[in-house]
Amino acid sequence: MTTYHVLIYHTVDGYVERRKPYRSDHLRLVELASERDEIVMAGALDEPADSALLVFRGDRSIAENFAKQDPYVQNGLIESWEVRPWRVVIDPTNPTPKK
């Protein structure tokens, strides 16, 4: 059974504008995690743009290490973050429902 963890970012006011200088480095970090098959999906929540969710496959430490390396975190664009285990019920890569 695949293990998933969700990295939840709570962003600062003005995040969308303030992220511009760090966006390419952040997206490169996402791309590298994707190439290692660690990240499943990621994106900012909208209306309001005050949070983001990143879904990781594997051990909790993968998501934690991502956050610690993320230029958004390192440059104060993330007010707080947390990693939570995600009990997946429907997974398109494994169509058998989990109990």
N, C-alpha and C positions, 0 to 999 in steps of 0.2 A: 504494500500500500504506500502510495506517495504521501509524503509529509509536506505541508505548506505552512508558510508563515506570512503574515501581512505586516508590512512596515507602514505605520501611519504617521504622516507628517502633519503638524499643525503649523501653518505658515504665519509670518509676520504681516502686518499691514503693509500694503504696497508691494507685496511679493511679486506679482506679475511683472511690474516695471523693474524692481530691484534685482530680479534674477538674471537679467540680460547679460551682464558681464561674465556670469558663471555658467550660462546655459549650455554652451558647447562642451565644456568639461563635464558637466553633469550628464549630458546625453551620451558622451563617450563612456562614462562609467556604466551607464545603463546598457549600452551596446556590448561592452566587454562582459558584463554579467549575463547577457543574453547569449553571447557566443559560448559561454561556459555552461549554458542550459540551467542557470540558476534563477533567472527572473522569468516569470510567466507573462506578466503584464504590469503596466504602470501608467499612472496619469494623475493629473490634478483634478480635484472636484471643482465644480463651477457653480456660480450663482448662489453663494459667493465663493470666490476662489480663496478659500481659507484652509484647505487641507489637500493632502495627496495620499494616494494609496499605491503601494508597490507590493506585488505578490511574488513571493519567492518559493522555489521548490527546494526542499531539503532542510537541513538543520537550522535552528534559530540563529546560530552564529553567522550564517551567511548574510542574513538581513541586517544583523547588528554591525557586522564589518562594513557592509555597504554604507550604512548611515554614517559611520565614523569617518569614512573616506570621502563622502559626498561634499562637493564644494558648497552646496546650499547650506549644509549643516555647519561646515567649517567657517562660513562667512556670515553667519547669523541670520539667515533667511528662514530658518526653521526654529520656531519658538520652543517646540518640544516634539519629541518623537517617541514611539513605543513599538515594540514588536509583539504580535499576538499570534498564537497558533490558530490555524484556520481549519476547521473540520469540514472538508468538502463533501457535499452530498452528491452533486452531479459534476462529473469531470469529463469533458468531451474526448480526452485522450484515453479514458478508461470508462466506457459506457456502463459498467456495472455499478448501480447505486450503492453507496456505503451505508452501513447500518449504524 
